[in-house]
Amino acid sequence: MSINKDLILFGLDLGFGDVKLALSMNFENSPARKTILFKFPTAIAYARDGIIGDLGKDEKKYAFNGKNYFVGNSALQCRDVFSTRDIDFLLGYSPLLAYAAIEKALQSLAGAPDFETLAECKKYLCLGMPLAHFHSKRAPLMNIMKKSHVADSVLTFDAIDIRAQGQGILFDYVLDDAGQPIPDRLDLNILVVDIGFNTVDILGVVNGRPSREWSGMLDRGGISRIGEQVGNFLQREFNFELPEQALKDVLQKKEIALYGASKDISWQIRKASEEYAAWLLQEIRSRWEGFLKKADRLILAGGGAYYVQEAFQSAYRLGFLQVMDNPEFSNAMGFQKYLEADHD
């Protein structure tokens, strides 16, 4: 499988929990463009060489701003994995995360181009940032993405666009795979609830257009709240302490390895998830109920949608509530569809 030296579109969602990438390109012997989805944990740690060596010869180190880092799953094996909750973390390390996402995604594809070949392609990037920081941090993030270099390779883009988190979900809902508008989904009043790891971004859409008045963010309101509750249980019951990024992995697997044996903690995770869903429903009702009464749709997306879907389906009728088919990738897919429409 090889690539035409044509056009590559990158829809990138740099979340506090995971980096999600929707990569669209033309493959030879295929009449249509294909979209590849890829994700890895938003985990970064210093790449230190110890007495017995590093994590292994196959673990990629990324040189960035004069230091070497492990990124993604390999960083989770390090003792001092960075905390990812602060917006300054995303601003400072966005180029490193973007570079690693694109490189890892391409390496997962047989016959995909290396960075030398990639330089000959037209490349467009659209990425998102949390709603509360969009207006104040958009310009600094744009400058950082344009000027930073990672490793020995320089990855540049023909154009970079930055959109608010939640806007990608809106694009994913109103555009088809070719980036063309779906007529009966236009000009609606919609509340988009984007449940991430650290934040919940709420995008109010009035007559098809984002409304600043009806949009907001629940800081520290994401599924990290579930992780904290589960982490407290592990600490209390087993004196077992994990960093928040490792706890996110536990939430997905619903078990921990304790003294070489697997310990099922699915019940504790379900209990914490139900309590979180009840809290989130109340938060949304208390602040957006007036908007919801007049809305056409309530859209649920983000990686946290898996944990609250049942509660929301019980609270809102089928047809009014729309849970995106691939909720954790919805922002990235929407950004990629937006680029498809712009470069049709």
Disulfide bonds with the S-S distance in Angstrom:
none
